[in-house]
Amino acid sequence: MHNPYDDPAVAALYDTFNPWAPCDDFYLDLVMDAPAALDAGCGTGLLLRTARAHGHTGHLVGLDPADAMLDIARSHTRDVHWTRGDLATHTWNGGFDLVTMTGHAFQELLTDTTTVQALTAMRTALNPGGLIAFETRNITARAWERWTPDHPWTGTLPDGRTVTDTHDARPITPQGLVTFTSTTTDADGHEILSTVSTLRFLATDHLDTLLAAAGLTVAERHGTWDRTPLTPASPEVITLARPA
Ligand SMILES: C[S@@+](CC[C@H](N)C(=O)[O-])C[C@H]1O[C@@H](n2cnc3c(N)ncnc32)[C@H](O)[C@@H]1O
């Protein structure tokens, strides 16, 4: 499956459009409490490099299949173990008190089979008493319907230039897949980059079936980053899970 994050041009723009946010505060608290943490789909590594900068002295591993993203992580610090790889195809034998999958990376798992493989991998990476934490956008809030050219995102590059990102999403498929084009333009409206991505939206009861198939049980479930309960209107389905 094509991974758009393998493209250095995509990786170079990632932090501009994904700056520190309340989701990162949520996960940072969990990482700071965990002696050893694995961030699967770590991307440019913002979560773990911030944990290190905040004084985390334990074992921090960031895993991602996209070298272009890891190159950015490495350019910030070598004081985190950045590893290239796919969560589901690594062999794990404990070692971590926390496994995270943040920034909606979980939605890049496009089938039941890959999702159960990934969740199983997260479970097998845990030490006894460990926790996994991830979020997926709430399917009932239908975020993709607002991924249209009339809802642009604007960001500022490190050199001060302004860039704009617009999405153009196709309708959701019966399998819950949403494919969208993401187009980045400069201040003059010239196209810098255009990518096509697919994400999966899962009904929460289906997610819970997949968690159970992976030997996991829900420990906490929230609908927003300030831990409000999940409702049909909640933007996120935030899950903390433990081995069943
Ligand atoms: C939207 S980015 C999120 C990055 C980071 N977690 C954040 O919050 O900024 C999704 C990342 O997941 C990675 N990814 C996709 N499939 C993966 C898999 N099977 N295992 C691990 N990482 C994966 C991509 O390469 C990409 O860097």
The ligand as an ORCA input file, in Angstrom:
! r2SCAN-3c Opt
* xyz 0 1
  C      -0.872     11.188     10.378
  S       0.765     10.612     10.695
  C       0.807     10.742     12.468
  C       2.210     10.970     12.996
  C       2.321     11.205     14.491
  N       1.789     10.091     15.253
  C       1.648     12.481     14.888
  O       0.675     12.447     15.635
  O       2.088     13.535     14.446
  C       0.570      8.873     10.454
  C       1.880      8.089     10.527
  O       1.568      6.699     10.644
  C       2.539      5.981      9.920
  N       2.015      4.642      9.635
  C       1.162      4.264      8.668
  N       0.935      2.933      8.732
  C       1.662      2.446      9.780
  C       1.872      1.148     10.340
  N       1.259      0.080      9.842
  N       2.707      1.030     11.396
  C       3.318      2.108     11.916
  N       3.163      3.364     11.414
  C       2.345      3.535     10.362
  C       2.792      6.857      8.688
  O       4.017      6.558      8.038
  C       2.759      8.251      9.288
  O       4.042      8.718      9.671
*
